[in-house]
Amino acid sequence: MWIILLAIPFILFGLVAFVGAPYVPSHRKYVREAFAKLYKLSDKDLVVDLGSGDGVVMRVAREFDAKCVGYELNLLLAFISKVLARGDKGQKVVVGDMWTAKLPEDVTLFYAFSVSRDVNKLMDRVQRYADTSERTVKLMTYGPVLKLKKPSRTQGAHSLYVFVPKTLQSRQA
Ligand SMILES: C[S@@+](CC[C@H](N)C(=O)[O-])C[C@H]1O[C@@H](n2cnc3c(N)ncnc32)[C@H](O)[C@@H]1O
């Protein structure tokens, strides 16, 4: 019985590493600084955290009155995130795969603390979102930077990228 109980977290945390970054939380102080200076977050924003862990990024985003949705594959982390949200209706955690989940329509900022292996996939995911919604969206990364796109700004380990939809790119050219 104990072996099964001990194996559950191991399975929950271990299996995720095959489909995305393992759990390591962003540093709250640096997220706060990034939302204050790198991208000035406000109540007009909807932030999507792709792989939201214990929800620390969403809780910081709420300090700026932005709405947030987090996608998290690990049930235990999603549960902790819900508990720590303390019933705050401005943040929501969805248990699901961030690569395939249906995203809200009005996202303004994506946040990702990813791994180098996944950065091209991440870039495609956000570009596809910009293309289908026909809106410019931004991506803030923490840690690994995109290999095929230059950030518009950086601050410490945070980088900010702008994704212009293909329809607007051709008009601007
Ligand atoms: C490096 S942690 C970052 C957590 C949080 N975003 C933060 O910055 O504190 C990455 C998180 O992504 C989750 N994750 C990895 N692959 C995922 C996937 N395909 N779909 C949803 N969540 C995923 C992991 O369980 C982990 O909690």
The ligand as an SDF file (V2000), in Angstrom:
LIG
                    3D

 27 29  0  0  0  0  0  0  0  0999 V2000
    9.0130   24.4990  -15.1440 C   0  0  0  0  0  0  0  0  0  0  0  0
    7.3890   24.2190  -14.4840 S   0  0  0  0  0  0  0  0  0  0  0  0
    6.7400   25.8850  -14.5100 C   0  0  0  0  0  0  0  0  0  0  0  0
    5.5380   26.0840  -13.6080 C   0  0  0  0  0  0  0  0  0  0  0  0
    4.9780   27.5020  -13.6330 C   0  0  0  0  0  0  0  0  0  0  0  0
    4.6440   27.9150  -14.9700 N   0  0  0  0  0  0  0  0  0  0  0  0
    5.9670   28.4570  -13.0530 C   0  0  0  0  0  0  0  0  0  0  0  0
    6.5770   29.1830  -13.8660 O   0  0  0  0  0  0  0  0  0  0  0  0
    6.1420   28.4810  -11.8460 O   0  0  0  0  0  0  0  0  0  0  0  0
    6.5790   23.4510  -15.8840 C   0  0  0  0  0  0  0  0  0  0  0  0
    5.2030   22.9100  -15.5720 C   0  0  0  0  0  0  0  0  0  0  0  0
    4.6050   22.4800  -16.7830 O   0  0  0  0  0  0  0  0  0  0  0  0
    3.8690   21.2910  -16.5330 C   0  0  0  0  0  0  0  0  0  0  0  0
    3.7470   20.6160  -17.8100 N   0  0  0  0  0  0  0  0  0  0  0  0
    4.7310   19.9800  -18.5090 C   0  0  0  0  0  0  0  0  0  0  0  0
    4.2470   19.5170  -19.6700 N   0  0  0  0  0  0  0  0  0  0  0  0
    2.9350   19.8730  -19.7290 C   0  0  0  0  0  0  0  0  0  0  0  0
    1.9270   19.6980  -20.7000 C   0  0  0  0  0  0  0  0  0  0  0  0
    2.1610   19.0560  -21.8530 N   0  0  0  0  0  0  0  0  0  0  0  0
    0.6970   20.2090  -20.4360 N   0  0  0  0  0  0  0  0  0  0  0  0
    0.4520   20.8640  -19.2680 C   0  0  0  0  0  0  0  0  0  0  0  0
    1.3750   21.0520  -18.3160 N   0  0  0  0  0  0  0  0  0  0  0  0
    2.6190   20.5750  -18.5360 C   0  0  0  0  0  0  0  0  0  0  0  0
    4.6930   20.5570  -15.4850 C   0  0  0  0  0  0  0  0  0  0  0  0
    3.9060   19.6410  -14.7530 O   0  0  0  0  0  0  0  0  0  0  0  0
    5.2030   21.7300  -14.6320 C   0  0  0  0  0  0  0  0  0  0  0  0
    4.3290   21.9890  -13.5720 O   0  0  0  0  0  0  0  0  0  0  0  0
  1  2  1  0
  2  3  1  0
  2 10  1  0
  3  4  1  0
  4  5  1  0
  5  6  1  0
  5  7  1  0
  7  8  2  0
  7  9  1  0
 10 11  1  0
 11 12  1  0
 11 26  1  0
 12 13  1  0
 13 14  1  0
 13 24  1  0
 14 15  1  0
 14 23  1  0
 15 16  2  0
 16 17  1  0
 17 18  1  0
 17 23  2  0
 18 19  1  0
 18 20  2  0
 20 21  1  0
 21 22  2  0
 22 23  1  0
 24 25  1  0
 24 26  1  0
 26 27  1  0
M  CHG  2   2   1   9  -1
M  END
$$$$
